[in-house]
């Protein structure tokens, strides 16, 4: 979840989901999700689902705000 200090309509948020290391895949992009905030919206939640169980391994999501890299969140599926 991203929480903004000031809610501004039209803020462009991009989530780039990638594998870090899973069986058969390293540093491969899974999906990119773009979102534009609405008036008074100060929180944006990034979720990604698969039609099957997630393969065991490590993943990351890179977050961009208005085209500028903001943060990487790493996570593991066991």
URWO-V612643 format. One record per residue. N is the residue number from 1. SS is DSSP state (h for helix, s for strand, l for the rest). OMEGA is omega in radians with two decimals (NA if undefined). D_LAST is the distance of its C-alpha to the last C-alpha in Angstrom with 2 decimals. Layout:
n=N ss=SS omega=OMEGA d_last=D_LAST
n=N ss=SS omega=OMEGA d_last=D_LAST
//
This chain:
n=1 ss=l omega=3.05 d_last=21.44
n=2 ss=s omega=3.08 d_last=24.51
n=3 ss=s omega=-3.12 d_last=27.48
n=4 ss=l omega=3.06 d_last=30.85
n=5 ss=l omega=-3.13 d_last=33.68
n=6 ss=l omega=3.11 d_last=36.17
n=7 ss=l omega=3.10 d_last=35.71
n=8 ss=l omega=3.08 d_last=37.26
n=9 ss=l omega=3.07 d_last=37.50
n=10 ss=l omega=3.07 d_last=36.72
n=11 ss=l omega=-3.11 d_last=34.02
n=12 ss=s omega=3.13 d_last=31.93
n=13 ss=s omega=3.09 d_last=28.16
n=14 ss=s omega=3.04 d_last=25.95
n=15 ss=s omega=3.09 d_last=22.15
n=16 ss=s omega=-3.10 d_last=21.02
n=17 ss=s omega=-3.10 d_last=17.41
n=18 ss=s omega=2.94 d_last=16.32
n=19 ss=s omega=2.96 d_last=13.79
n=20 ss=s omega=3.06 d_last=13.77
n=21 ss=s omega=2.99 d_last=12.31
n=22 ss=s omega=-3.14 d_last=10.69
n=23 ss=l omega=3.09 d_last=12.47
n=24 ss=l omega=-3.10 d_last=15.94
n=25 ss=s omega=3.04 d_last=15.82
n=26 ss=l omega=3.07 d_last=16.49
n=27 ss=l omega=3.13 d_last=17.96
n=28 ss=l omega=3.11 d_last=18.67
n=29 ss=s omega=3.11 d_last=19.65
n=30 ss=s omega=-3.09 d_last=18.02
n=31 ss=s omega=3.01 d_last=20.47
n=32 ss=s omega=3.13 d_last=23.01
n=33 ss=s omega=3.09 d_last=24.03
n=34 ss=s omega=-3.13 d_last=27.41
n=35 ss=s omega=3.08 d_last=28.81
n=36 ss=s omega=-3.07 d_last=32.18
n=37 ss=l omega=3.11 d_last=32.76
n=38 ss=l omega=3.10 d_last=35.43
n=39 ss=l omega=3.10 d_last=38.18
n=40 ss=l omega=3.13 d_last=37.09
n=41 ss=l omega=-3.13 d_last=33.36
n=42 ss=l omega=3.11 d_last=31.78
n=43 ss=s omega=3.08 d_last=28.08
n=44 ss=s omega=-3.12 d_last=25.95
n=45 ss=l omega=3.11 d_last=22.48
n=46 ss=l omega=3.11 d_last=20.28
n=47 ss=l omega=3.05 d_last=17.99
n=48 ss=l omega=3.12 d_last=16.66
n=49 ss=l omega=3.04 d_last=15.76
n=50 ss=l omega=3.12 d_last=15.45
n=51 ss=l omega=3.12 d_last=17.44
n=52 ss=l omega=3.07 d_last=14.53
n=53 ss=l omega=3.08 d_last=10.80
n=54 ss=l omega=3.05 d_last=8.98
n=55 ss=l omega=3.12 d_last=8.21
n=56 ss=l omega=3.10 d_last=5.12
n=57 ss=s omega=-3.13 d_last=6.63
n=58 ss=s omega=-3.07 d_last=8.71
n=59 ss=s omega=3.02 d_last=11.18
n=60 ss=s omega=2.99 d_last=14.31
n=61 ss=s omega=3.06 d_last=17.10
n=62 ss=s omega=-3.08 d_last=20.64
n=63 ss=s omega=3.12 d_last=23.09
n=64 ss=s omega=3.08 d_last=26.81
n=65 ss=s omega=-3.11 d_last=29.67
n=66 ss=l omega=3.06 d_last=32.94
n=67 ss=l omega=-3.12 d_last=31.96
n=68 ss=s omega=3.11 d_last=31.15
n=69 ss=s omega=-3.12 d_last=27.76
n=70 ss=s omega=-3.00 d_last=26.65
n=71 ss=s omega=2.96 d_last=23.13
n=72 ss=s omega=3.05 d_last=19.72
n=73 ss=s omega=3.11 d_last=16.58
n=74 ss=s omega=3.08 d_last=13.46
n=75 ss=s omega=-3.09 d_last=9.94
n=76 ss=s omega=3.02 d_last=6.34
n=77 ss=s omega=-3.11 d_last=3.80
n=78 ss=l omega=NA d_last=0.00
//
